[in-house]
């Protein structure tokens, strides 16, 4: 792939946005490759969990590559322009395997297309989050809509409206629940892969049905979610998964959990 790096081991795929010379900004090629990869991973039974990160130390992703935005007079029509960011997220591509984002450096603007659709985020100490749209005369729409479900109202409003004037630190992101953990920068990928391997070690069908149930609960009313619960329970709780779980319990080996 031209814009992505890919590694796969022990049930975990590591997907790296690989345009570090432009702070991993996405272009149409990355959109096509990432969308295609999410769809391929749906049917790759060897992958049970995915880690998404950015190449280099400076940025996870800084949004759209501005060289791809038409600026020559009337060439840009918002009503017909196909935003390449719309197809970047795993859930938009109907991938319901767990995806964990490992955020290093800057994550801003269009990066939220991806961060808004992962299960959770682990951040390096140097990570920062911001949205420069309004500072440069652009309306922020998809970014706050996607991130609003991950952040308190006042926090996403301030992040969006302050534009380039403020950045949310990794510590602040942890305090408001945007990220689940903050680690030293040089430990970020190892720690994220450790968590991904723990998730990948469990029965895949049960995990994926659980992911679907949680996203359903975000998108529907409580009553609608509960009405769909029996179907999702039947989808994920197969005889094979139960047998696998019972074998693990009967083996006598107990997991030594980490406390965070």
C-alpha positions as CSV (number, residue, x, y, z in Angstrom):
1,X,0.0,0.0,0.0
2,X,1.1,3.5,-0.8
3,X,-0.1,5.3,2.4
4,X,-0.3,2.6,5.0
5,X,1.9,0.1,6.8
6,X,0.4,-3.2,7.9
7,X,1.6,-5.9,10.3
8,X,-0.2,-8.9,11.6
9,X,0.7,-11.2,14.5
10,X,-1.0,-13.2,17.3
11,X,-4.5,-12.2,16.2
12,X,-3.6,-8.4,16.2
13,X,-3.2,-6.2,13.1
14,X,-1.2,-3.0,13.4
15,X,-2.3,-0.4,10.8
16,X,0.0,2.6,10.5
17,X,-0.9,5.8,8.7
18,X,2.3,6.3,6.8
19,X,2.7,9.8,5.5
20,X,4.9,11.3,8.2
21,X,6.3,14.0,5.9
22,X,2.9,15.7,5.9
23,X,2.0,14.7,9.5
24,X,0.1,11.7,8.3
25,X,-2.6,13.9,6.7
26,X,-4.9,11.8,4.6
27,X,-5.4,12.1,0.9
28,X,-7.7,10.3,-1.5
29,X,-5.3,7.4,-1.8
30,X,-5.2,6.9,1.9
31,X,-9.0,7.0,2.0
32,X,-9.2,4.3,-0.6
33,X,-6.6,2.1,1.0
34,X,-7.9,2.5,4.5
35,X,-11.5,1.9,3.5
36,X,-10.5,-1.2,1.5
37,X,-8.4,-2.5,4.4
38,X,-11.3,-2.2,6.9
39,X,-13.5,-4.1,4.5
40,X,-10.8,-6.8,4.0
41,X,-10.3,-7.2,7.7
42,X,-14.0,-8.0,8.1
43,X,-13.4,-11.4,6.6
44,X,-9.9,-12.0,7.8
45,X,-10.5,-14.6,10.6
46,X,-6.8,-14.4,11.6
47,X,-7.3,-10.8,12.9
48,X,-9.4,-10.4,16.1
49,X,-8.3,-6.9,17.1
50,X,-6.7,-3.9,15.3
51,X,-4.3,-1.2,16.5
52,X,-4.4,2.1,14.5
53,X,-1.5,4.5,14.8
54,X,0.5,7.1,12.9
55,X,4.1,6.9,11.6
56,X,6.8,9.1,13.2
57,X,6.7,11.1,16.5
58,X,5.1,14.3,15.4
59,X,1.5,13.3,14.6
60,X,-1.1,10.6,14.6
61,X,-3.0,12.5,11.8
62,X,-3.6,16.1,11.1
63,X,-6.7,15.7,8.9
64,X,-7.0,16.2,5.2
65,X,-4.1,17.0,3.0
66,X,-4.9,20.5,2.0
67,X,-3.3,20.1,-1.4
68,X,-6.4,18.0,-2.3
69,X,-8.9,20.7,-1.5
70,X,-9.9,22.6,-4.7
71,X,-9.4,26.4,-4.3
72,X,-9.5,27.6,-7.9
73,X,-12.5,29.8,-8.0
74,X,-15.8,28.0,-8.6
75,X,-14.2,24.5,-8.8
76,X,-15.2,23.7,-5.2
77,X,-18.9,23.0,-4.7
78,X,-19.8,21.9,-1.2
79,X,-22.9,20.2,-2.5
80,X,-21.1,17.9,-4.9
81,X,-17.6,17.6,-3.3
82,X,-17.0,14.1,-2.0
83,X,-15.3,14.4,1.4
84,X,-12.6,11.7,1.5
85,X,-12.8,11.6,5.2
86,X,-16.3,10.2,5.2
87,X,-14.9,6.7,4.4
88,X,-12.0,6.6,6.8
89,X,-13.6,5.1,9.9
90,X,-13.9,1.4,10.6
91,X,-17.6,1.6,11.5
92,X,-18.5,3.5,8.4
93,X,-17.0,0.5,6.6
94,X,-19.1,-1.9,8.8
95,X,-16.0,-3.4,10.6
96,X,-17.1,-4.4,14.1
97,X,-13.8,-6.0,15.2
98,X,-12.3,-4.0,18.1
99,X,-10.1,-1.1,17.0
100,X,-7.8,0.7,19.4
101,X,-6.1,4.0,18.5
102,X,-2.6,4.6,19.7
103,X,-2.2,8.4,19.4
104,X,1.2,9.9,19.2
105,X,1.8,13.6,18.7
106,X,-0.9,15.8,17.1
107,X,-4.4,14.5,16.4
108,X,-6.6,17.2,14.9
109,X,-9.4,18.0,12.4
110,X,-10.1,15.1,10.1
111,X,-8.3,12.7,12.4
112,X,-11.5,12.6,14.3
113,X,-13.2,10.7,11.5
114,X,-11.1,7.8,12.6
115,X,-10.9,8.5,16.4
116,X,-14.7,8.9,16.5
117,X,-15.1,5.3,15.3
118,X,-12.6,3.3,17.4
119,X,-13.5,1.5,20.6
120,X,-11.0,3.4,22.7
121,X,-7.9,5.5,22.6
122,X,-4.5,5.1,24.3
123,X,-2.3,8.2,24.1
124,X,1.3,9.0,24.5
125,X,2.3,11.7,26.9
126,X,3.0,14.2,24.0
127,X,-0.4,13.6,22.3
128,X,-2.5,16.7,21.7
129,X,-6.0,17.1,20.3
130,X,-7.5,20.1,18.6
131,X,-9.7,21.2,15.6
132,X,-8.4,24.1,13.5
133,X,-11.4,24.3,11.1
134,X,-13.0,27.5,12.3
135,X,-9.7,29.3,12.6
136,X,-9.2,29.0,8.8
137,X,-12.8,29.8,7.8
138,X,-14.1,26.2,7.5
139,X,-17.2,24.9,9.3
140,X,-16.5,22.0,11.6
141,X,-19.3,19.5,11.2
142,X,-18.4,15.9,11.0
143,X,-15.6,16.2,13.5
144,X,-17.6,17.4,16.5
145,X,-20.5,15.2,15.5
146,X,-18.3,12.1,15.7
147,X,-16.4,13.2,18.8
148,X,-19.4,14.5,20.7
149,X,-20.2,11.0,21.9
150,X,-16.7,10.6,23.3
151,X,-16.5,13.9,25.2
152,X,-18.6,16.1,27.5
153,X,-20.6,18.8,25.7
154,X,-18.6,21.7,27.1
155,X,-15.3,20.0,26.2
156,X,-16.1,19.3,22.5
157,X,-17.6,22.8,22.2
158,X,-14.5,24.4,23.6
159,X,-12.1,22.3,21.5
160,X,-14.1,23.0,18.3
161,X,-14.7,26.7,18.8
162,X,-11.3,27.6,20.1
163,X,-9.8,26.3,16.8
164,X,-6.0,26.6,16.7
165,X,-5.8,28.7,19.8
166,X,-5.9,25.8,22.2
167,X,-4.9,22.2,22.3
168,X,-6.1,19.4,24.7
169,X,-3.2,17.7,26.3
170,X,-3.0,13.9,26.8
171,X,-3.5,14.5,30.6
172,X,-6.6,16.6,30.0
173,X,-7.9,14.1,27.5
174,X,-7.6,11.4,30.1
175,X,-9.3,13.6,32.8
176,X,-12.4,14.1,30.5
177,X,-12.6,10.4,29.4
178,X,-11.5,11.0,25.8
179,X,-8.6,8.6,26.2
180,X,-8.5,5.5,28.5
181,X,-4.8,5.6,29.3
182,X,-1.7,7.8,29.0
183,X,1.7,6.2,28.7
184,X,5.2,7.3,28.0
185,X,5.7,8.0,24.3
186,X,8.2,5.2,23.7
187,X,5.9,2.7,25.4
188,X,2.8,3.7,23.5
189,X,2.7,1.0,20.8
190,X,3.9,-1.8,23.0
191,X,1.2,-1.1,25.6
192,X,-1.5,-0.7,23.0
193,X,-0.5,-4.0,21.4
194,X,-0.5,-5.7,24.8
195,X,-4.1,-4.6,25.4
196,X,-5.0,-5.7,21.8
197,X,-3.5,-9.1,22.3
198,X,-5.6,-9.6,25.5
199,X,-8.7,-8.8,23.6
200,X,-7.7,-11.0,20.7
201,X,-7.1,-13.9,23.0
202,X,-10.9,-14.2,23.8
203,X,-13.6,-15.9,21.7
204,X,-13.9,-13.7,18.6
205,X,-17.6,-14.1,17.9
206,X,-18.5,-13.1,21.5
207,X,-16.2,-10.1,21.3
208,X,-17.5,-8.9,17.9
209,X,-21.2,-9.3,18.9
210,X,-20.4,-7.3,22.1
211,X,-18.8,-4.5,20.0
212,X,-22.0,-4.4,17.9
213,X,-24.1,-4.2,21.0
214,X,-22.2,-1.3,22.4
215,X,-22.3,0.7,19.2
216,X,-26.0,0.0,18.8
217,X,-26.6,1.4,22.3
218,X,-24.8,4.6,21.2
219,X,-27.0,5.1,18.2
220,X,-30.4,4.0,19.4
221,X,-32.7,4.8,22.3
222,X,-32.3,2.5,25.4
223,X,-35.7,0.9,24.6
224,X,-34.6,0.2,21.0
225,X,-31.2,-1.2,22.1
226,X,-32.9,-3.6,24.6
227,X,-35.3,-4.7,21.9
228,X,-32.4,-5.7,19.8
229,X,-30.5,-7.4,22.6
230,X,-31.8,-11.0,22.2
231,X,-30.7,-11.0,18.5
232,X,-27.2,-9.9,19.4
233,X,-27.0,-12.3,22.3
234,X,-27.9,-15.2,19.9
235,X,-25.4,-13.8,17.3
236,X,-22.4,-13.9,19.7
237,X,-23.2,-16.7,22.1
238,X,-22.6,-19.7,19.9
239,X,-22.1,-23.3,21.2
240,X,-18.6,-23.2,19.9
241,X,-17.8,-19.9,21.8
242,X,-19.3,-21.3,25.0
243,X,-17.4,-24.5,24.6
244,X,-14.2,-22.6,24.1
245,X,-14.9,-20.5,27.2
246,X,-15.7,-23.5,29.3
247,X,-12.5,-25.2,28.3
248,X,-10.5,-22.2,29.3
249,X,-12.3,-22.1,32.7
250,X,-11.9,-25.8,33.3
251,X,-8.2,-25.7,32.5
252,X,-7.6,-24.2,35.9
253,X,-5.4,-21.5,34.5
254,X,-6.4,-18.1,35.8
255,X,-5.6,-14.8,34.2
256,X,-3.5,-12.5,36.3
257,X,-5.1,-9.1,35.5
258,X,-3.4,-5.8,35.5
259,X,-5.0,-3.0,37.6
260,X,-4.9,0.4,35.9
